Amino acid sequence: MDNPFEVPSAHRAVYDQAFRYGRERLYPLLERMDNDDWYPPDLMRELGANGYLGITADPGYGGAGADLFTAGMVCEAFGYWNTNAVAIWGPHENLCLNNILRNGSEAQKRRYAPKMISGEWVGALGLTEPGAGSDALGGMRTTAVRSSDGGHYVLNGGKTFISNGPVADVLLVYAKTAPERGPKGISAFIVEKGLPGFSVGPKFRKMGWRGAPTGELFFDDCRVPAANRLGEENAGVGIVMSGLNLERAFLALGTVGECQRCLDLALAHAAQRRQFGQAIGQFQMVQSHLAEMYTEIESARQLCYKVLWACNDLERGGGGRGDIHLQTAAALFKVGEVNVMVADKAVQIFGGSGFMWDSEINRHYRNAKLTTIGGGTAEVRKTIIAQELLRRTGA
């Protein structure tokens, strides 16, 4: 009988391949990305050329036709070597491209998927607004009004904290087409760079995930063709929620990869660094840190695997739809807390050298905090978990 807690061999092979690619091609970019806040201009094309874009896309569009768990294995492997690069790849692959493939018309898929899978076009998601972070749906102010001839929607408003926003060619943007209906009056639109009335602000300076450009989007009577609406009018909330669930599952696995990197760096340092005549790994307090790090990472990894496998089954027509919202929130909450703890303990083991900006462990320490904020803050994740549990009791 197969061990249900082991990754299937085919998926493990994908992980191993992506791990080697990450070590050889992504890790060498990390220092410059972090120190100079440098965006690698050829990154997306190279990922496309090596088969790491459109992993779940149908081969007819140029994709690999693999399942979600395969893509998750790639995310974990990449996260080990360069989470900053994952912060570019993930929004493109998961939040934009995957949503177009899952919800778009055939004409939309044919127009956007091939160039996004090749890496010629970079994708982004436009959801968060300056006055609506955690309350992204209820607090949304961006509007889309259909033109009198029905051929366009006119968008007005703005978005902020948009990953890939400053460099994106294709953006999946949410706006209210029926503001009086609240979240049930939201629609999704594919917006292309260069449309009149659409502009992008300068990239933000961030504490972590540097080199992955983040910025603002502005819509000033931006005319978007009606053919670029994704799905039905006022049906955007379903696209939002399904997309956010997958975002949480993917982000969680990339974070597992970074947690493992922190542990491995700490282990190597504990074995090499000597104080008082012995390796610091021989001291019980250091061993306590390492033991806690390992145990929490393994716990988070198994939960994340379980959740992404559930998403995988759902995408293939299986059951479990009612649990996905709960499970993805739980996975990202757990791994975010673990990431902060693991990075903190790793810096503690490194001591003064871990406090230096140029040390790799310092980069992971600065990255870790965002995993308790992005994709819904830790507080929002806990609220979702509690509400879903209470809903089951009929409360």
Secondary structure, DSSP 4 states (H G I P E B T S, - for coil): ---TTSPPHHHHHHHHHHHHHIIIIIHHHHHHHHHHT---TTHHHHHHHTT-SSTTS-GGGT-----HHHHHHHHHHHHHH-HHHHHHHHIIIIIIIHHHHHH--HHHHHHHHHHHHHTSS-EEEE--BTTBSTTTTTT---EEEE-TTSSEEEEEEEEEEEETTTT-SEEEEEEESSGGGGGGGEEEEEEETT-TTEEEPPPPP-SSSTTS-EEEEEEEEEEEEGGGEESSTT-HHHHHHHHHHHHHHHHHHHHHHHHHHHHHHHHHHHHH-EETTEEGGGSHHHHHHHHHHHHHHHHHHHHHHHHHHHHHHHHTT-S-HHHHHHHHHHHHHHHHHHHHHHHHHHHHHHGGGGGSTTSHHHHHHHHHGGGGTTTS-HHHHHHHHHHHHHHHHT-
